[in-house]
Amino acid sequence: MSLAEILESEIQGEISAIQQQANTRAAEIVAKAQEQAQALIDSRTRLLANEKAAGLTRARSAADLDSNAQRLSASDSLQMRAFQEAEAQLKVIPQHPEYPQIVQRLLEEAHAALPTAEAIETSSGELETVRQVAQNLGIQAPVRVNDSVTTGVRLVGAGGKTSLQNTLLGRLQSGRETLSAQVSRLLQE
């Protein structure tokens, strides 16, 4: 099974989890985004999910006002704002105490897919956390700064010819198309 298929399978599983919780709780957009975050970053990040839910609740309130005035044109705008808020919430995750646990999972997944990595890259603000996690996992690859890699890690293969990025922002973007359709449907309801 290829990495793309594994990631696609993981995304589909996460989307299914979001749909189940939306049906059982008749959730607002906020609950959808909270469940997406929990599926992506594991149940150990409950505090982060609550903070994200609070931010998305604000976006949901704005969405309700806009949809009453102009349902069709507001839908695109509301989706964009919801994803921006989700991205903003994900960008502050490295400041949370649970972040080493999140990095551990991201690094384990990336290392399982690219076990011959010669280097690990992450942003300067996450460098020490990633170094410590890599050391704890027994991964010998050097950890270096690449400020374009935030909220996770990028493993670089032999000679830099291959790489694998596993970040929270990347996961949000890879599931965006499917989530957009679900958000649109919820807005219409």
DAFEN-V293611 format. One record per run of one state. SS is the DSSP state (alpha for helix, beta for strand, coil for the rest). FROM is the first residue (numbers start at 1). TO is the last residue. If there is no record, write none. Layout:
ss=SS from=FROM to=TO
ss=SS from=FROM to=TO
This chain:
ss=coil from=1 to=2
ss=alpha from=3 to=25
ss=coil from=26 to=28
ss=alpha from=29 to=41
ss=coil from=42 to=42
ss=alpha from=43 to=69
ss=coil from=70 to=70
ss=alpha from=71 to=91
ss=coil from=92 to=92
ss=alpha from=93 to=95
ss=coil from=96 to=98
ss=alpha from=99 to=113
ss=coil from=114 to=118
ss=beta from=119 to=122
ss=coil from=123 to=123
ss=alpha from=124 to=137
ss=coil from=138 to=141
ss=beta from=142 to=145
ss=coil from=146 to=151
ss=beta from=152 to=156
ss=coil from=157 to=157
ss=alpha from=158 to=160
ss=coil from=161 to=162
ss=beta from=163 to=167
ss=alpha from=168 to=174
ss=coil from=175 to=175
ss=alpha from=176 to=188
ss=coil from=189 to=189
